[in-house]
Amino acid sequence: MIQDVAGSTPELTDGVRHALEVSLRGCDELIPQDDWVKKLTRSEKTGVPLRIKLGLDPTAPDIHIGHMVVLNKMRQLQDLGHQVIFLIGDFTSLIGDPSGRNSTRPPLTPEQIKANAETYYRQASLVLDPTKTEIRYNSEWSLPLGSMGMIQLAAKYTVARMMERNDFHDRFKAGTPISVHEFLYPLMQGYDSVALKSDLELGGTDQKFNLLMGRHLQQEYGQEPQCILTMPLLEGLDGVEKMSKSKNNYIGITEDANTMFAKVLSISDTLMWRWYTLLSFKSLAEIEVLKKEVEGGRNPKDAKVMLAKEITARFHSVAAADAAEQDFINRSKGGIPDEIPELSLSGAPMGIGALLKQANLAPSSSEANRLIDGGGVRIDGGVVSDKGLKLAAGTFVVQVGKRKFARVTLS
């Protein structure tokens, strides 16, 4: 476990103590903490900002708020005056990162990488200050390295140490193929730290091996080794599994404001505090005051609404967050939102099950029937109880559950 700030040596200045507290907030490991304190102290004395690196491979066109955990940490350190470097792994994406996988992940094509990279920094800029962020691509130094340089780089690490990595070890033991090019990924990511002369590298807990590789290679190249700071993987809406699109427990940062607000409100009261620590820009002191108010009897929903509005405003605007809150209130009271999808269908009279399916309010007629049995379908505010209901020509506001609405004109 990381030593708490309160246990730090008393000779620390207030500025260094505060920077250490910011660094430790919500993090899993800071390795080695003593070296980071020395770097912070030197930076304060000389006025030279530290170089803080975060590398992301553009493996998909969009990112969800689970990715924001490390970006939030970057922003916190950026606000302390340090130089943050947002590194897009356009070269390493061509190799494919095997971290945490028990099989080889197919590398992306250059076209896919270019398309994904175009959106990455724009989305990251919703958290980072773009005017103070250095953006780099690791193809800048990886391509010029060439075959001779690659062989020389590979000579700086042993196969035995490479096999200490959990996923490589487990795959080898299970007889699952490991391609030689997969050994090159951590080497190339580590070389990024050499090229950028980074003082600190951030990443998720699943990146620890790669981050330590950077530290090792900097020593091999005669540089002062970077410190590494790993952040936990954010639990998704279910509060159990890590946030993932494949598990459908995520909030995409490009989702509309109403959906984003409602999804944050759907998390448990317990998970809310972890999200506050990892995602909010409120200070730990402010969060602690809020937590004590809830423990003292304040409705936890008040705190959750504050979190939902903060996250929604970050990716949209304060006005959009306010509107999303009002929309949620309207829905909770059974009211109709100001803006709902409108569509026209032909085939009157039409059965309610077929109408729900054609209006994309239910995936199938059988699911529509299940929703009706559960009292989850309304027409113009009235609950539908008859699965055999047929609707004549006209315009209706159809509601499924608390969130899905459509104004349907049937002819």
Secondary structure, DSSP 8 states (H G I E B T S, - for coil): ----GGGS-TT--HHHHHHHHHHHTT-SEEETHHHHHHHHHHHHHH----EEEEEE---SS--BGGGHHHHHHHHHHHHTT-EEEEEE-TTGGGT---TT-SS------HHHHHHHHHHHHHHHTTTS-GGGEEEEETHHHHHHHHHHHHHHHHTTS-HHHHTTSHHHHHHHHHT----HHHHHHHHHHHHHHHHHT-SEEEEEGGGHHHHHHHHHHHHHTT----EEEEE---B-TTSSSB--TTTT---BTTS-HHHHHHHHHTS-HHHHHHHHHHH--S-HHHHHHHHHHHHTT--HHHHHHHHHHHHHHHHS-HHHHHHHHHHHHHHHTT---SS--EEEE--SSEEHHHHHHHTTSSSSHHHHHHHHHTT-EEETTEE---TT-EE-SEEEEEEETTTEEEEEEE-
